[in-house]
């Protein structure tokens, strides 16, 4: 799609949504037309002139508006936002991370804020990426209710909320949507007083904004997508950046700078910042400047946000230095009818000023195991091992790949060679995969692995029975072929040269394949990636207790017995293995 075609498609989507909004406004304002001061707010000046719709499109928009006008405002705003994004070009939507927040998640996050002491009667709040108003309108509604409960009149409601609530948005049409939904949330007060409410949405690039206003609450669903930063922006957000930048990470950094001294930040984000290496400086920023009040994991990875397949969470942070650093983990189950249930997983704590991955229980079983493991554990480095990624990126070395074995070829190890049961089988069955690679020149020797190692799949999903799928590449197989080449979708756990290895690779494999190790990986990991960085941070049985595990594996104890010994190894109260 050309730039001209993209612009035309965007403007057509906006024209259709504008027609819906105008029709909804007409329905709402017909309640008391004799007192109603004006029609729908004009489009913001920054919005380009919209094209005319044909009669059929107008009728479709008006029919949709009649249905949506009968819904709660929080639901209609979401449906209109979803409709808008579906009409946008896919590339444009992905580039700017345009996804609207389901009403159940909006309600849960705002309910969570109330549980953490937010007082809608007095709080000042801003959504720094307000999109179509998923949070501004519901917050205004809660402020409105609290003020009426306190006996305030309609004029006071309009004045107070217009003073305390703000939104920022880079897309002028989405910002206009936010403003209109905000006004609809105060439609009765506007009708009763005949007043025109002020514009509370500023059209700007929040990330470049120099506004130094502080707020009691920063709330929202910032855009998610990787972004290439210019030098100015990389310097501006240096404190939270490591490698690739993601928009939601930048918005989190910006949000902390917008908070008052004891302010609260509440965001809907992906889970990837919990453990990924690219977010380690962001974790350090959060744990240095604030504390976690609560983390809610959204149960479903698919179907919560349209066309998005990733884990999502609701995070509530505070800058209040008096918080005791004990945080609550829960799981949110989104139900039909925009309802939700909450299941408490347990308490957890995050070290202050730490860039390490965060370990957070994801269900009730996790809390007790995690507490013991955090109190007593070792890591791969303590065992004498290190992790690196398979060196071959196959599409950069296509000329070396071979489907036939020759005197110059070595086995090429793909991720499918590591089987779910922990065994190794040299095979290449997937598309574009071949079993051999030609290594003729000395310059390619860096690709060759000539010592036994534990190969571990780099991509697994939370739905799989195990996240740590690994197998030993046997020494006799490596010796038979004079080495192997390991592809980039596998991690390699290898001995550290000059260090003693406290367990051999087979015992290490058994530890990683245990349900306990899998559990401890899951409470840390925030994506489908199984990275070298996370493996090196994984909490393994303490070195002081490793002998029991080695003896159990070498003696051929049953799987259940070995599993029990591994789990009990973290418990300092148990001094003897079963």
N, C-alpha and C positions, 0 to 999 in steps of 0.2 A: 504494500500500500504506500503510495507516494505521500509526501507531506501535505499536499493539497487535499488528497482524498481523506487522510487522517483528520485534518481540520474540519472538513465538511461532515464527516461522520460524527465527530464530537459535537459540532454545532447542531446537527439534527437531533442527537440524543438530548441535548439541552432544551431544544425547542419542544420536544415531546413532554419532557418533565415539567417544563414551565407551564404548558397547557394543563397538565394534571394539577399542579399547585394552584393555578388560577381558579380552577373549578372547585377544588377543595376549599379554598379561601371563600369563594362565593357561598358555599354551603354553610361554613362556620359563621360568616358575617350576617347571614340571613336570619340569625337568631334574634337580633335586635337591630334591624336595619335603620330605624329612625335615629338611633344613637351612634351608629357606627361611623367613625370619622373618615375612613378612606378605603380604597380598594387595596389589593395586594401590593406590597412594597415593590417599587420599581427595581429592575435589575441593577446591580451595582455598576458603576461607570466602567469598571475594568472588564466587564463581560462584553464580548463582541456581539454585534447585532445578530439576532437569531433568524434563521430562515422561516418562511411561512410553511405551515403544515397543510396537507390536502384535507378535504372534508372527511374522508374515511379515518385519517389519523386523528383528527380532532374528535370525532365521535368515539373512537377507541379510548382516547385520553379522558374524555368526560365520563365514559362508562366506568373506567377504573377509578376515577375520582369519587364517584358516587359510592362505590363499595368501600373505599379507603376512609371516606369521611365518617363512616359508621364505626370505625375501629378506634381503639385507644391510640392516642397520638404516638406513643412509643412504637407501636406496631406499624402504623402507616408510614412513619418516617423511615423505618427499616426497609419496608417493602419498596418504597420509592427509591431509596438508596440502592437497593439490589437491582431494581429495574434500570436505573441510571447506569450502573456499572456494566450490566449485561449489554447495554446498547453501545458502550464505549468500545473502541478497537482493543483487542486483547493485548497487543504489545504496549499500548499506551497505559492500559490498566496495570499491567505488570511493572512497567517502568516506574510508575509513581505509587505503587503499592496501595491501590484504591480498593478497599474492602470495607463494608459497613458492618457495624457490630450488631449481632443478634440481640433482640430485646432481653432475653433471659440473662445474657452475660452483663448487659448494662445494669439490669436490676440487681443482679448478684453483687457486682462491684460496688454499687451505691449502698446496698444493704450492708456490705462489709465495712464500708466507711462509717456508717452509723454505729455498727458494733464496736468500731475503734474510736468512737467519741466525737465524730464530726457533727457539729451543730449547725443545721441548715438555717437557723434563725440569724446567725451572725457570720458564718464563714464566707471568706472571699475565695473565688474559684476561677480557674481558667482551663480551657481545653486548647493546647497549643497546636493541635492539628484537627480542628473540629469537624472537617468533612461535611457531612449532611446533617449534623446536629444530633448524633446518637446520644451524646451526653448533655449538651447544653439544654435542650428542651426538658429531659427528665429531671435535671438538677433544678431548673427553674420551677418545675412543678412541685418538687419537694420543698424548695424555699417558700413557694407560695402557700403550701399547706401549713408549714410551720408558722408563717406570719399570721395567717388567718386564725390559727389555733391560739396565737398570742393576742388576738383581739385587734390587729392592725387593719386599717381600712384599705380600700382599693388603691387610692393614691399612694399611700405608704408602701404598698406591695410593689407597685411599678417602680417607684423611686429607688427603693432599697435593692431590689433584684437587679435593676439596670446599672446600679453603681457597683454591685459586688460580683457580677458574673461577666466573664469575658471569653471570647474565642479568637483564635488566630487561624488563618487558612490561606494556603498559597494559591489554591484554585478559586477564582472569583465566583464561579457559578456554584460550587459546593458551599462556599461561604455565604452566598445569598440564600441557599437552601437552609443553612443553619439559622440564619437570621429570621427567616419566615417561620420556621418551626418554633423558634423561641417566641415569636409574637403570638403564634397560635396557642402556645401554652398559657398565655396571659389574655386570651381572647375575651373572657368575661370581664376582667378588670378594665381592659381597653374599651369595651362596649359601655361599661357602667360609667366611666369617667370621660369618655370622648377624647382621651389623650393619645398622642402618637408616641410610641416608645422609641428611645434612642437606639442607634445602631451599636450593638455590642461586639460585632465581629469585625476584626481588622484583617484586610487582605494584605498579606505580607509573607515573606520567607522567614518563618519563625527562627530557623537555624542561623540566619544572618542578622536577625533583629538585635538592635542595641537597647531595646526597652529594658530598664532595670527595675520595673515594678515587681514587688514581691507579693505572693499570694499564700493564703493558708492552705490551699489545696490546688494541686495540678493533677488533672484527670484526663483520660482519653485512651484512644486506640491509635497510636501513631502508625504511619506507614511502614511496611516491612519490605525492604529490598536492598541489595548491595548497591553501593554508589561509589563512583570514582570522585575523589575530592581534589579540589585545586589546593595550591600551597597555603593560601590564606585559611581555608577551612580546616586543613590538616593541623595547622598550628593552633587554631582556635580550639579544637577539640582533642588536642594532643594528649591530655590527661586520661582520656578514656579510650584511646585508639591503640590497636595493635594489629598491623596488617590490614586486611580488607575492612572497609567501613560498611555498616548497615544503618539504614535510616532510623530504625527504632532505637538503636544504641545511641545515636547522636541526639535523638529527642529525649532519651533518658538523662543524658548528661545535661542538656539544656534545661530540662525540668528541674533538676536539683538546683541550678543557679537561679530559678524563678521562685523558689520556695522561701517563705519566711523562716525565722529562726527555728521554730518548732513545727514547720509545715509538714503536710502529708502528700505523698505522690502515689497515685493509683493508675496503673496502666494495664491494658490488655496487650500482651506481647507473645511472640514465640518463646518456647522454652530454651532455645539454643544458647542464651547468654549464661545459663546456669553452669556450664562446664566447658564450652568451647574455648580453645586457645585464643581465638581472635577477640574474645570478650573478657580476657583476664584483667585488662586495665579498667574496664567498665566495672567488673566485680570489685576491684580494689577501690574505685571511686565510691561505689554504693556503700561498701562496708566501712569506708573511712568517713564519709560525710553523713551517713544515716544508719538506720537499723531496719530490719524487716519486721513488719507487723504480721503479715500473713501472705501465704502463697496458696492460690487455688488452682489446681490442675484441672483443665477441662477434659472430661473423660474421653470424648470422641476425638479421634485424630482426623476423621473425614466427615464432611457434611456440616460442620459448624459454620465455617466461612466458605462461601460458594467458590468452587474450583481450587480450594486450598487443601493440601494434604500435609499437614504438619501439626505437631503438638502445640497447644496454646495454654497460657496461664493468665491468671489475674493476680497481679502483684501489688501489695500495699506497703510502702516504705514510709518511714518518718525521719525527720531530721532532729527529733527530740532526743537530746543526749541522755536523758534520764530513763529512757526505755531500757528494760532489763535484759534485752537481747534474746529473750525466749520468744520464738515465733511459732505460729500455728500453720500447719499444712493441712489442706483439705482437698477433696475431689468434688468437682461440680458435675452433676449429671443433668444435662439439658433434656427436658421432657417435652412432649407435644403440647401445643398451646402456649409456647413461650414460658413454660414453667421450669423450675429447676429444683433439684435436691442437693443437699450438701452432706458429705460424709467426712468426718474429721479423721485425718490420718495420724496425727500426733504432733508433739512439740519438737522443735529442732533449734539449733543455734548456729550462727555463722561467725567464724573468727573475725575480730576487728582488724581492719587494714590488711586484708588478705586477698590475693588474686587467685588463690587456689579454687578448684571446682567446689561447688556447694553440694553438700549431701543433705537431701531433703526426703523424708518418708513419703512414699506414694500410696501406701495403704496401711492398715492397722498393724500388720505383721512387721513392717519395716522399722518402726520406732525403737523397739527393744534391741533388735539386732544391730541397728545403726549406732545406738548409744554405746553398746559394748565394743563395737569395732572402732569407734572414734577414740575410745579410752585405751584400747590395746590393739595395735596393729603394726605391720611393717609394709614396705613397698618393694616393688621389683628391684630397685637399686640396692636395697638391703639384702636381697637374695643373690645379688651379683649379676643382674641382667639389665639390659637396656632394650628400648623399642625403637625401631625405625620403619619407614614405609618402604614397601617393595619399590625398587629403583626404576623399573621399566614402565614408562608411559607408552603403551604400544603404538599409538597413532603417530608418535614422533620417531619411531624406528620401524616403520612398515617394511622397509627394504631388507630388514634382518629376519623377518618372520618367515617360517618355512613349515609346510605341511608334511615334509619328508625328513627322515633322519639321515644325516650324512656324517662324515668324519669331522666336520666343522660345527656341527649343531650340538646344542645343549637343551635339556628339557626346559620348556617355558611353563611356569607354574601360575595358573589362573585361580581365581577364587573358588571355582567349582571343584578344584582338586581337594579342597578342605571340606570334608563331609560333615553332616550334622551330628553323626555319632562319634566324632573325634578321630576318625581314621583319615588316611591320606591315600589318594588315588590320582596318578598322573593322567589327566584327561583335558580335552578342549572341545566342548560340545556346543558352546553358545556361538551365536553369530559373530563372525570376524575372528574367532579364536582358532589358533593353530597350535599344535603341541610342541613345536621346536623353534629355536632361534639360532641364527648363525652368528658365531663369534669367531671372527678371523683375525681382526686387527687388535693390537694391544690397547688402542684407545677405547675399545669397548669392554675391556676387562673389568671396569668398575661396576658393570652390571652383574657380574658373576658372584654367586654366593657359594662358598666352598666349605662351609662348616654347618653342622646340623643346627636347625633353628625351629622355633615354634611359629608356624604361620597361622594368622588369625584374620578372619574376614573383617573388612573395614566398614561394611555397611550391613546393618541388621535393623529390624523394626521391633517396636515394643510388643507387637502381636505375636512374634515368634516365641517358641518355648524357651530358647536361650539366646541371649544377646552376644555371648562370648563363644563363638564357634571357631575352634582351633584344632590343629593337628600337627604332629611332629613330622618334619621332612626328614626321613631316616638317613643316618650316616651312610649305610650301605648303598642306598639309592644315589646319594651325592657322589660317593666314591666310584660307583659303577660308571657314571657319566662324566666324571671329572668336574662336577659343579652343576648348579642350576641357576636359572634367572627367574626372579619373582616379580610378578606384575604389580602395578600400583594399587590394585584393589585389595591387597593383602598387607597386613602389618607383619613385621618380623621381630620376634623376641629372641635376642641373641646374647650369649655370654659377654660380659665386659672383660676385655683383655687385661690380664694381670691381676684379676680378682678371683677369689674362691666362689664357686657356685654352691650354695647351701642345699639346693635340691636339683635333681636332674630334670631334663625337659619333660619326661613322662609324668613325673610327680607334679611339676608345675602345670602341665596340661590338666591333670586331674583336679587340681585346686581351682583353676579357671573354669572348668566345666561344672563345678559344684553349684548347687542352688544358692548357696550363701554368697559366693563371688558374683553370681548373676544378679542377685538382689542388690548387692552393694554397688554394682555397676549401674543398675537401673535408678537407684536413688541419687546418682551423680549425673548421669547422662541426660542431655536435653535435646537430642536429635537422633537421626538414624545413623549418624557416623560413629564408628568405634575408632577413635583417634589414638595415635601414639601418646599424645599429651595426657589423655584421660587414663590410658592404661598405666602410665607411670605414676598417676595419682591414686590408683585403685588401692583400697585398704585390704591388704592380704593378711593371712594369719601371722601373728607375731613370730619373729625368729626364735624366740625362747620356747615356743610350742611346736616348732616345725618338725622336730624329731618324731613326735607321735604320728604325724601324718605320713611321713616317709615310711615308717615301720608298717603302718596299716596298708599302704599301697603295695609295698614290696612283699608283704605277707599274704596278699590276696584276700584281704578282708572284703566282706560284702559291700556293695555300693551304699546301702543305707548306713552301715557302720562307719564307713569312711566319711560320708556326708555328716554324720553326727559329730565325729571327731573334728572335722573342719569347723563346724559351727561353734562347738564348745571351745575351740582354741582361742576364740576372741574373749571368752569369759574369764576374767582373772580369778573368779571365785572357785573355778574348777581346776584342780591341780593334777588330776589323773585322768587319762583318756579311758573311755569305756571299752 
